[in-house]
Amino acid sequence: MKISQKVEFGQIDHTYLSSWKSDNEVELHNGDDVVLFTMTEEVMAQLHKKLGDKLTQIASERLEEAKQLADGESESE
């Protein structure tokens, strides 16, 4: 029998990943609430890539918005 659970945690305030422990335990904080979990190095690498891809996408979108804003200001001068 498989049992699964989804926990609605809300917006994360901060995270913690120990640099001196080798258990790969991750902490996600929302006020006084904390979610603790561990992950393998392989899963950590996958998360790293996905976060990097997402941050690159966000930066690209912001750069495009800034260019459009700058172009709009140049045309109005």
SERO-4910 file (N, C-alpha, C, O; in steps of 0.05 Angstrom, whole numbers):
BEGIN
 pado doro    nc1    nc2    nc3   cac1   cac2   cac3    cc1    cc2    cc3    oc1    oc2    oc3
  Met    A     17    -23      0      0      0      0     18     25      0     37     27     15
  Lys    A     11     44    -17     26     69    -19     11     91     -4    -13     94     -9
  Ile    A     25    105     13     13    128     27     29    153     19     53    153     20
  Ser    A     15    173     11     28    198      4     14    221     18     -9    219     26
  Gln    A     28    243     20     17    267     34     28    292     21     52    294     14
  Lys    A     10    311     17     18    337      7     14    357     29     -7    358     42
  Val    A     35    374     34     34    393     56     35    421     43     54    427     29
  Glu    A     15    438     48     15    465     39     31    481     60     23    483     83
  Phe    A     53    493     51     72    506     70     71    536     67     78    550     86
  Gly    A     64    546     44     64    575     40     91    585     30    108    569     23
  Gln    A     95    611     30    119    623     21    142    618     40    140    622     64
  Ile    A    164    609     29    188    603     46    203    629     52    208    646     35
  Asp    A    209    634     78    224    657     87    254    654     82    267    672     72
  His    A    264    630     88    293    625     84    298    595     84    281    579     92
  Thr    A    322    588     76    330    560     74    356    556     89    370    575     95
  Tyr    A    362    531     95    387    525    108    397    497     98    381    478     97
  Leu    A    421    496     91    435    471     83    462    472     96    479    489     89
  Ser    A    467    454    114    492    454    129    516    450    110    515    432     93
  Ser    A    537    465    114    561    462     98    581    443    112    601    436    100
  Trp    A    576    436    137    595    419    151    584    391    156    600    372    161
  Lys    A    558    387    154    547    360    157    544    347    130    540    360    110
  Ser    A    547    321    129    546    307    103    520    292     98    519    274     81
  Asp    A    499    299    113    474    284    111    455    296     90    434    286     85
  Asn    A    463    318     77    448    332     56    420    339     66    400    338     51
  Glu    A    417    346     91    392    354    103    386    384     95    404    401     98
  Val    A    362    389     86    354    415     77    332    424     96    314    409    103
  Glu    A    333    450    104    312    462    120    298    484    104    312    501     93
  Leu    A    272    483    103    256    505     91    240    518    114    226    504    128
  His    A    242    544    116    230    558    139    208    577    129    210    590    109
  Asn    A    186    577    144    164    596    141    156    605    169    140    592    182
  Gly    A    167    627    177    163    636    205    175    615    224    198    608    221
  Asp    A    158    605    242    167    585    261    164    557    250    174    538    263
  Asp    A    151    554    228    148    527    216    172    519    199    184    536    186
  Val    A    180    494    201    203    483    188    197    457    174    184    440    187
  Val    A    205    454    150    204    428    136    233    418    133    250    432    123
  Leu    A    238    394    142    265    382    140    263    358    121    244    342    122
  Phe    A    283    356    103    284    332     86    313    329     77    329    347     79
  Thr    A    319    305     67    346    299     56    342    292     27    321    285     18
  Met    A    364    295     12    364    287    -16    391    277    -23    412    284    -11
  Thr    A    391    260    -43    417    249    -53    432    271    -69    420    291    -76
  Glu    A    457    266    -73    473    285    -89    461    288   -117    461    309   -129
  Glu    A    451    266   -128    439    266   -155    415    284   -156    412    301   -174
  Val    A    397    281   -136    373    298   -135    381    327   -130    369    346   -141
  Met    A    402    332   -113    411    359   -108    421    372   -134    417    395   -138
  Ala    A    435    356   -150    445    367   -176    422    373   -194    423    393   -209
  Gln    A    401    357   -194    377    363   -210    364    388   -201    356    405   -218
  Leu    A    361    392   -175    349    416   -164    366    440   -171    355    461   -179
  His    A    392    438   -169    410    459   -176    406    468   -205    405    492   -211
  Lys    A    404    449   -223    400    455   -252    373    468   -256    371    488   -271
  Lys    A    352    458   -244    325    470   -247    324    498   -236    312    516   -248
  Leu    A    336    503   -213    337    530   -201    353    549   -219    345    571   -224
  Gly    A    376    539   -230    392    555   -248    377    562   -273    377    585   -282
  Asp    A    362    543   -285    346    548   -308    325    569   -303    320    587   -319
  Lys    A    311    566   -280    290    585   -272    301    613   -268    289    632   -277
  Leu    A    323    615   -254    335    641   -249    345    654   -275    343    678   -278
  Thr    A    355    638   -294    364    648   -320    340    659   -335    341    680   -348
  Gln    A    317    644   -334    293    653   -348    283    679   -336    275    698   -351
  Ile    A    282    681   -309    273    706   -296    291    729   -304    281    751   -310
  Ala    A    317    725   -304    336    746   -311    332    755   -340    333    779   -346
  Ser    A    327    736   -358    323    742   -386    297    759   -389    297    778   -404
  Glu    A    276    751   -375    251    766   -377    254    794   -366    244    813   -378
  Arg    A    269    798   -344    273    824   -333    290    841   -351    286    865   -354
  Leu    A    310    829   -364    327    844   -383    310    854   -406    313    876   -415
  Glu    A    293    836   -416    276    844   -439    257    867   -431    253    885   -446
  Glu    A    245    865   -407    228    886   -397    243    913   -394    233    934   -401
  Ala    A    268    911   -384    284    936   -381    291    948   -409    290    972   -412
  Lys    A    297    931   -428    302    941   -455    278    955   -467    280    976   -479
  Gln    A    254    942   -463    230    955   -473    224    981   -460    216   1000   -473
  Leu    A    229    982   -434    225   1007   -419    244   1029   -429    237   1052   -432
  Ala    A    269   1021   -433    289   1040   -442    283   1049   -470    286   1073   -476
  Asp    A    273   1031   -488    266   1039   -515    242   1058   -514    241   1077   -530
  Gly    A    223   1053   -497    200   1071   -494    207   1098   -484    196   1118   -493
  Glu    A    226   1100   -466    236   1126   -456    252   1140   -477    250   1165   -479
  Ser    A    267   1126   -494    282   1138   -515    264   1150   -536    269   1172   -547
  Glu    A    242   1137   -542    224   1147   -562    208   1171   -553    200   1188   -569
  Ser    A    204   1174   -527    188   1196   -517    205   1221   -513    195   1243   -508
  Glu    A    231   1219   -516    249   1243   -512    251   1259   -537    265   1279   -538
***
